[in-house]
Structure formats: structure tokens, C-alpha cells
Amino acid sequence: MRRPHDSTDRSTVARHAHLPSPSRLSVGLKLTGIALSVVLVSAIAVAGYLVADFANRIGDGAVVLEGAPTVAPPALGPYPADKSFDILVVGTDECGEISKQYLAERCEKVDDGIRNDVNLLVHVSAEPRNVTVVSFPRDLMVKVPSCTREDGSTAPSSPKVAFNSLFDRAGVSCIVKTVSELSGIPIGFAAKISFDGVIEITDAIGGVEVCVAGKGIRDSQAGINLPPGTHTVSGPDALAFIRTRHGVGDESDLARISNQQQYMSRLAKKILSAETLTDPAKVLRLATTVADNIVPSESLNNALTLTQLGLALKDVPFSDFVFVQFPNGADPTDSNRVVPDEAAAEQLWQALIAGQPIALSGDVATNSGVELVTPAPTTPPVETATPTETPEVRTTLPPEISGQSVDQETCSNGRQSK
């Protein structure tokens, strides 16, 4: 039976007995626990703020993709392993506050409207993931469907239009719709980037190391002068490197694409390297810079979606990350234009739709834009397989399709231009 409380009946032990003093270790553990709790709560609060801030950054001006497949809201966790996805990346010749400082004369010439000079279809297969990036020449003549402009008006269909006029014709949505009809691949995501975005994103990862061979690159129109050797380009030099046309190969747009693929291959390698992915500050800086410098489609206008798509690339072998140029031939009616090589293109699209990794049989360069330094490692054929394993199947593209994988090293075939 519990005794009633009596204030006069107190144990003297609590007052007089010697209690053990806390050790330095126990005090340290308690303080460490408190500190970790504070850090954890702070981290959650900061993470919540960053996610909200990131979402706000990419929220302005999101583009509706006409006729695109419906993209379900992302669920927590990785992007579904059994699903492929496609992103169209459009680089326009728009000038911003940064590029105006270096391209003042060029930026004043806006009479021709805004052009989509860089056009990349990024196809990522279902697991096991492989990545194919298809570059479309700016001078490619294509059939264009009717497109709804942002103001609600309609741009009529046309049997033959220059690819780099599509943005001015009806915006990013029209480029997506055209590429989707050309390839037979539904494209769920898109993003637009301008001159300033190229500069800022390159700077966010500390520049990109590029290789220059031949006599070096000198192109006064692009504003670049690089001697032979390796160079880490950033800021306006990075923009000039991917813009140069008269400083590489035969001075054609096709040579420029090969040079851009060298830059993009090295950029991808650096972003996917342990140097970047294990540096939280660098990853955060890159993520916020991307958010600040792209105009996304509505389907991409979500911080979780961007994160999932990005993380889906982290384990792709460099040999399965391939850049190709859309196959083309001379336009019989205009020597300054090219038209699709439909037979070669069909093999490319079928490989992407099948989700198989691809092997290149063509040259790394088009129109002498780059030269090969280090070939891709030769993968020995699979001789046997256990009952639970399936030998890897690769689709070899026809020699009409040029390109390079990320595990190959190429150098710009530089030339001196006034």
C-alpha cells in the first residue's frame, strides 16, 4: 500500500549521499546528441526551404507541350525503373545581361527573330539505363506540323522549313511536336536555355576542359582564339567555343556540331564524375544555376522531377552515353541546307524505341570538326551467360551516323579564321 505523502518524512539519502558525478564522456555524448538533433532539424528546415526555393525558381514561364504525353506527378523515390524518358533541350541565340557584355554587336542584330541554334533530343532508356543524345543541324529542312502559339494563334503546317526557325515560328512546343513526329517518339519533357545559361552553368562546375588540335582555333566572329592544347573554358570562352563555326573543320554547321559534341561529352563526364557528385556544395550550386537559367516545360516544372531525371543518369556507363548527329544529306535545291537521310534515321529511331544501347560504326567527326584521340575501349564479346543473365545486345548504327561516346576522347580540328 502506498504511504501518504508526508513532508516531514524525507529520506536523507537524497540530501547527503554522494551521487556519482557525470563523466566527461557521458556529458560529451549528451552534448553531441543535442548538437546532432539541432543539425538534423536545421538540415530538414534548410532542405525544405531549398526545395521550395528551387520550385519557385523554375516556376516562371513554364511551357505547355502541345500533344505531348501526359506525365504523372512524381512520387517519392527514384524515377520508375521500367520507364524510359525523353527531354528536348533547346539552345536559343537570345542575349542576356552577361552575353551582351561580350557580344554587343551580335546581340543588337535581332531583326531575324530568335533562333533555336542548338537542338538536342536526350533519350534515356528504361533500366539498365543508356543515354543517346541526338543533335539536329540548324540548317536541316524538315516537315512541320501545325502548331499552337502561346498567344493561341496557329502556325500552319509546312512541308519544308529550316529547323532553326521553329522557335520563332511557334516556340519550344512546336520544336517538340516536330521532333516527335519526325522520330515517332513521344517527348514528355523540354527545356530552353539561352547564351547566358550556357555561361552560368559552365561556371557553376568550374569550367570544362576541352582539347584543341590542328593550328588552334581562331574565329573573330565567335570571339575565340585558342592555341593547340588543352584548355579549361568558362564564362564567355565556353560560349565562344560552342558557337565557333569558322574556327573548326570546314567551317560548316555540321563541323560545329561535332565540336559541340566534344564539349558536351566532357561536360557530361565532369557532371557525372565523383568530383562533382560527392561535393554537395557543387551539386547545389549546379542545381540552382540550372533552375535559374532554363525555361522548362510544365512537365519539368517540379523540383522532384528534375532530381529524379538527373539521378537516373548517375550509374550510366560512359560507353552507353552516346552523342550522335541526326543523319542528313545535301539539299538538292539549296547547297546551304541539308535534308534528312530517312533510311539511316529510321535505324536510329528503332534502336532508341527498342531501348538498346548503340554502337557507332561511323566517324566521330562530321566535316572534319574533330579528330579522335582515344578510341572507345573494345568490349570483348560475351561467350556464355548463366540462365539468369541475358547477353547485352547492341544496335550498330549505319556509318552515315557520326558521333562519339563519353568514354572516347576527341579534339577540335582547329583552323585559323579572320
GIKAWO-V849913 format. One record per residue. N is the residue number from 1. RES is the residue in three letters. SS is DSSP state (a for helix, b for strand, c for the rest). Layout:
N & RES & SS
N & RES & SS
This chain:
1 & MET & c
2 & ARG & c
3 & ARG & c
4 & PRO & c
5 & HIS & c
6 & ASP & c
7 & SER & c
8 & THR & c
9 & ASP & c
10 & ARG & c
11 & SER & c
12 & THR & c
13 & VAL & a
14 & ALA & a
15 & ARG & a
16 & HIS & a
17 & ALA & c
18 & HIS & c
19 & LEU & c
20 & PRO & c
21 & SER & c
22 & PRO & c
23 & SER & c
24 & ARG & a
25 & LEU & a
26 & SER & a
27 & VAL & a
28 & GLY & a
29 & LEU & a
30 & LYS & a
31 & LEU & a
32 & THR & a
33 & GLY & a
34 & ILE & a
35 & ALA & a
36 & LEU & a
37 & SER & a
38 & VAL & a
39 & VAL & a
40 & LEU & a
41 & VAL & a
42 & SER & a
43 & ALA & a
44 & ILE & a
45 & ALA & a
46 & VAL & a
47 & ALA & a
48 & GLY & a
49 & TYR & a
50 & LEU & a
51 & VAL & a
52 & ALA & a
53 & ASP & a
54 & PHE & a
55 & ALA & a
56 & ASN & a
57 & ARG & a
58 & ILE & c
59 & GLY & c
60 & ASP & c
61 & GLY & c
62 & ALA & c
63 & VAL & b
64 & VAL & c
65 & LEU & c
66 & GLU & c
67 & GLY & c
68 & ALA & c
69 & PRO & c
70 & THR & c
71 & VAL & c
72 & ALA & c
73 & PRO & c
74 & PRO & c
75 & ALA & c
76 & LEU & c
77 & GLY & c
78 & PRO & c
79 & TYR & c
80 & PRO & c
81 & ALA & c
82 & ASP & c
83 & LYS & c
84 & SER & c
85 & PHE & b
86 & ASP & b
87 & ILE & b
88 & LEU & b
89 & VAL & b
90 & VAL & b
91 & GLY & b
92 & THR & b
93 & ASP & c
94 & GLU & c
95 & CYS & c
96 & GLY & c
97 & GLU & a
98 & ILE & a
99 & SER & a
100 & LYS & a
101 & GLN & a
102 & TYR & a
103 & LEU & c
104 & ALA & a
105 & GLU & a
106 & ARG & a
107 & CYS & a
108 & GLU & a
109 & LYS & c
110 & VAL & c
111 & ASP & c
112 & ASP & c
113 & GLY & c
114 & ILE & c
115 & ARG & c
116 & ASN & b
117 & ASP & b
118 & VAL & b
119 & ASN & b
120 & LEU & b
121 & LEU & b
122 & VAL & b
123 & HIS & b
124 & VAL & b
125 & SER & c
126 & ALA & c
127 & GLU & c
128 & PRO & c
129 & ARG & c
130 & ASN & c
131 & VAL & b
132 & THR & b
133 & VAL & b
134 & VAL & b
135 & SER & b
136 & PHE & c
137 & PRO & c
138 & ARG & c
139 & ASP & c
140 & LEU & b
141 & MET & b
142 & VAL & b
143 & LYS & b
144 & VAL & b
145 & PRO & c
146 & SER & c
147 & CYS & b
148 & THR & b
149 & ARG & c
150 & GLU & c
151 & ASP & c
152 & GLY & c
153 & SER & c
154 & THR & b
155 & ALA & b
156 & PRO & c
157 & SER & c
158 & SER & b
159 & PRO & b
160 & LYS & b
161 & VAL & b
162 & ALA & b
163 & PHE & a
164 & ASN & a
165 & SER & a
166 & LEU & a
167 & PHE & a
168 & ASP & a
169 & ARG & a
170 & ALA & a
171 & GLY & a
172 & VAL & a
173 & SER & a
174 & CYS & a
175 & ILE & a
176 & VAL & a
177 & LYS & a
178 & THR & a
179 & VAL & a
180 & SER & a
181 & GLU & a
182 & LEU & a
183 & SER & a
184 & GLY & c
185 & ILE & c
186 & PRO & c
187 & ILE & c
188 & GLY & c
189 & PHE & b
190 & ALA & b
191 & ALA & b
192 & LYS & b
193 & ILE & b
194 & SER & c
195 & PHE & a
196 & ASP & a
197 & GLY & a
198 & VAL & a
199 & ILE & a
200 & GLU & a
201 & ILE & a
202 & THR & a
203 & ASP & a
204 & ALA & a
205 & ILE & c
206 & GLY & c
207 & GLY & c
208 & VAL & b
209 & GLU & b
210 & VAL & b
211 & CYS & b
212 & VAL & b
213 & ALA & b
214 & GLY & b
215 & LYS & b
216 & GLY & b
217 & ILE & b
218 & ARG & b
219 & ASP & b
220 & SER & c
221 & GLN & c
222 & ALA & c
223 & GLY & c
224 & ILE & b
225 & ASN & b
226 & LEU & b
227 & PRO & c
228 & PRO & c
229 & GLY & b
230 & THR & b
231 & HIS & b
232 & THR & b
233 & VAL & b
234 & SER & c
235 & GLY & a
236 & PRO & a
237 & ASP & a
238 & ALA & a
239 & LEU & a
240 & ALA & a
241 & PHE & a
242 & ILE & a
243 & ARG & a
244 & THR & c
245 & ARG & c
246 & HIS & c
247 & GLY & c
248 & VAL & b
249 & GLY & c
250 & ASP & c
251 & GLU & c
252 & SER & c
253 & ASP & a
254 & LEU & a
255 & ALA & a
256 & ARG & a
257 & ILE & a
258 & SER & a
259 & ASN & a
260 & GLN & a
261 & GLN & a
262 & GLN & a
263 & TYR & a
264 & MET & a
265 & SER & a
266 & ARG & a
267 & LEU & a
268 & ALA & a
269 & LYS & a
270 & LYS & a
271 & ILE & a
272 & LEU & c
273 & SER & c
274 & ALA & a
275 & GLU & a
276 & THR & a
277 & LEU & a
278 & THR & c
279 & ASP & c
280 & PRO & a
281 & ALA & a
282 & LYS & a
283 & VAL & a
284 & LEU & a
285 & ARG & a
286 & LEU & a
287 & ALA & a
288 & THR & a
289 & THR & a
290 & VAL & a
291 & ALA & a
292 & ASP & a
293 & ASN & a
294 & ILE & b
295 & VAL & b
296 & PRO & b
297 & SER & b
298 & GLU & a
299 & SER & a
300 & LEU & a
301 & ASN & c
302 & ASN & c
303 & ALA & a
304 & LEU & a
305 & THR & a
306 & LEU & a
307 & THR & a
308 & GLN & a
309 & LEU & a
310 & GLY & a
311 & LEU & a
312 & ALA & c
313 & LEU & c
314 & LYS & c
315 & ASP & c
316 & VAL & c
317 & PRO & c
318 & PHE & a
319 & SER & a
320 & ASP & a
321 & PHE & b
322 & VAL & b
323 & PHE & b
324 & VAL & b
325 & GLN & b
326 & PHE & c
327 & PRO & c
328 & ASN & b
329 & GLY & b
330 & ALA & b
331 & ASP & b
332 & PRO & c
333 & THR & c
334 & ASP & b
335 & SER & b
336 & ASN & b
337 & ARG & b
338 & VAL & b
339 & VAL & b
340 & PRO & b
341 & ASP & c
342 & GLU & a
343 & ALA & a
344 & ALA & a
345 & ALA & a
346 & GLU & a
347 & GLN & a
348 & LEU & a
349 & TRP & a
350 & GLN & a
351 & ALA & a
352 & LEU & a
353 & ILE & a
354 & ALA & a
355 & GLY & c
356 & GLN & c
357 & PRO & b
358 & ILE & b
359 & ALA & b
360 & LEU & c
361 & SER & c
362 & GLY & c
363 & ASP & c
364 & VAL & c
365 & ALA & c
366 & THR & c
367 & ASN & c
368 & SER & c
369 & GLY & c
370 & VAL & b
371 & GLU & b
372 & LEU & b
373 & VAL & b
374 & THR & b
375 & PRO & c
376 & ALA & c
377 & PRO & c
378 & THR & c
379 & THR & c
380 & PRO & c
381 & PRO & c
382 & VAL & c
383 & GLU & c
384 & THR & c
385 & ALA & c
386 & THR & c
387 & PRO & c
388 & THR & c
389 & GLU & c
390 & THR & c
391 & PRO & c
392 & GLU & c
393 & VAL & c
394 & ARG & b
395 & THR & b
396 & THR & b
397 & LEU & c
398 & PRO & c
399 & PRO & c
400 & GLU & c
401 & ILE & c
402 & SER & c
403 & GLY & b
404 & GLN & b
405 & SER & b
406 & VAL & c
407 & ASP & c
408 & GLN & c
409 & GLU & b
410 & THR & b
411 & CYS & b
412 & SER & b
413 & ASN & b
414 & GLY & b
415 & ARG & b
416 & GLN & b
417 & SER & c
418 & LYS & c
